[in-house]
Amino acid sequence: MGNRYSRIRRGAQYNEALTNYITHLSTPRVPNLNSQGPRNLNKTVYVNPFKIDIAADELARAKMNPDHFVRLGARVNAAGTGGSVEENLGANSIVALSKFRAARVVLFHNATRTVTVETSEVTRQRYLKYAGDRFSCPFGRNLENDDEADAFLGIRAAIEAAETGDIVRVSWTREKVSTAT
């Protein structure tokens, strides 16, 4: 009988969080500009899109953090399952794709399994915060019939085999192409 009203009690907590969030949105805030210092310059890389057929000598441009390329670029290319990211354009040309976002693999790495209990400044709810580093890298297909999901599964296996630590999570963001103007 102890769990009979648990959803109602949670509803009261979430109502309080919603009220705090609405208060946060309606309170004017001073922007926290330049508090973390300058960002790294982006690195331009090149991919062959999964959802758009382009000429054999064309590649699409993507941007990423250069440190992330060092960490993940070789692993994406070494997966051997259709995923690739090129550092140099070579003899290829760039295809102009408006509203294109390449598929992206994301690695979360926490070597020490450090978890702290934090309180949200917005909702005042407690949550677990996992300390760790995040890296991401765009990828595209190697061959005409490569599948995005299969490429990701191979890339994930290659990354998980190479990473050491207690918590290693690999996820992916699908390629997005918009035809709307």
PEUR-V574231 format. One record per residue. N is the residue number from 1. OMEGA is omega in radians with two decimals (999 if undefined). Layout:
<<N | OMEGA> <N | OMEGA>>
This chain:
<<1 | -3.12> <2 | -3.09> <3 | -3.04> <4 | -3.09> <5 | -3.07> <6 | 3.12> <7 | 3.11> <8 | 3.10> <9 | 3.09> <10 | 3.10> <11 | 3.10> <12 | 3.09> <13 | -3.13> <14 | 3.08> <15 | 3.08> <16 | 3.11> <17 | 3.11> <18 | 3.10> <19 | 3.11> <20 | 3.14> <21 | 3.11> <22 | 3.08> <23 | 3.11> <24 | -3.13> <25 | -3.08> <26 | 3.13> <27 | 3.10> <28 | -3.13> <29 | 3.06> <30 | 3.14> <31 | 3.13> <32 | -3.04> <33 | 3.03> <34 | -3.14> <35 | -3.11> <36 | 3.13> <37 | -3.09> <38 | 3.08> <39 | 3.02> <40 | 3.03> <41 | 3.13> <42 | 3.05> <43 | 3.09> <44 | 3.06> <45 | -3.04> <46 | -3.12> <47 | 3.03> <48 | -3.05> <49 | 3.08> <50 | -2.97> <51 | -3.10> <52 | 3.05> <53 | 3.10> <54 | -3.13> <55 | -3.08> <56 | -3.11> <57 | 3.13> <58 | 3.06> <59 | 3.09> <60 | -3.11> <61 | 3.04> <62 | -3.14> <63 | 3.10> <64 | 3.08> <65 | -3.12> <66 | 3.11> <67 | 3.11> <68 | 3.10> <69 | 3.12> <70 | -3.08> <71 | -2.98> <72 | -3.03> <73 | -3.12> <74 | 3.13> <75 | 3.08> <76 | -3.11> <77 | -3.10> <78 | -3.07> <79 | 3.09> <80 | -3.10> <81 | 3.09> <82 | 3.13> <83 | 3.08> <84 | 3.01> <85 | -3.07> <86 | 3.10> <87 | -3.11> <88 | -3.14> <89 | 3.14> <90 | -3.12> <91 | -3.13> <92 | 3.04> <93 | -3.12> <94 | 3.04> <95 | -3.13> <96 | 3.12> <97 | 3.08> <98 | 3.10> <99 | 3.10> <100 | 3.03> <101 | -3.06> <102 | 3.00> <103 | -3.04> <104 | 3.04> <105 | -3.09> <106 | 3.12> <107 | 2.97> <108 | -3.07> <109 | 3.10> <110 | -3.04> <111 | -3.03> <112 | -3.12> <113 | -3.12> <114 | 3.13> <115 | 3.08> <116 | 3.07> <117 | -3.12> <118 | 3.04> <119 | -3.13> <120 | 3.08> <121 | -3.08> <122 | -3.04> <123 | -3.07> <124 | 3.06> <125 | 3.11> <126 | 3.11> <127 | 3.10> <128 | 3.12> <129 | 3.14> <130 | 3.08> <131 | 3.12> <132 | -3.11> <133 | 3.09> <134 | 3.10> <135 | 3.09> <136 | -3.11> <137 | 3.06> <138 | 3.06> <139 | 3.11> <140 | -3.08> <141 | 3.04> <142 | -3.07> <143 | -3.05> <144 | -3.06> <145 | 3.11> <146 | -3.14> <147 | -3.08> <148 | -3.13> <149 | 3.11> <150 | 3.11> <151 | 3.13> <152 | -3.12> <153 | 3.09> <154 | 3.11> <155 | 3.13> <156 | 3.13> <157 | 3.13> <158 | 3.14> <159 | -3.12> <160 | 3.11> <161 | -3.08> <162 | -3.07> <163 | 3.02> <164 | 3.14> <165 | -3.09> <166 | -3.09> <167 | 3.05> <168 | 3.09> <169 | 3.12> <170 | 3.12> <171 | -3.12> <172 | 3.05> <173 | -3.08> <174 | 3.05> <175 | 3.13> <176 | 3.09> <177 | 3.13> <178 | 3.10> <179 | 3.13> <180 | -3.13> <181 | 999>>
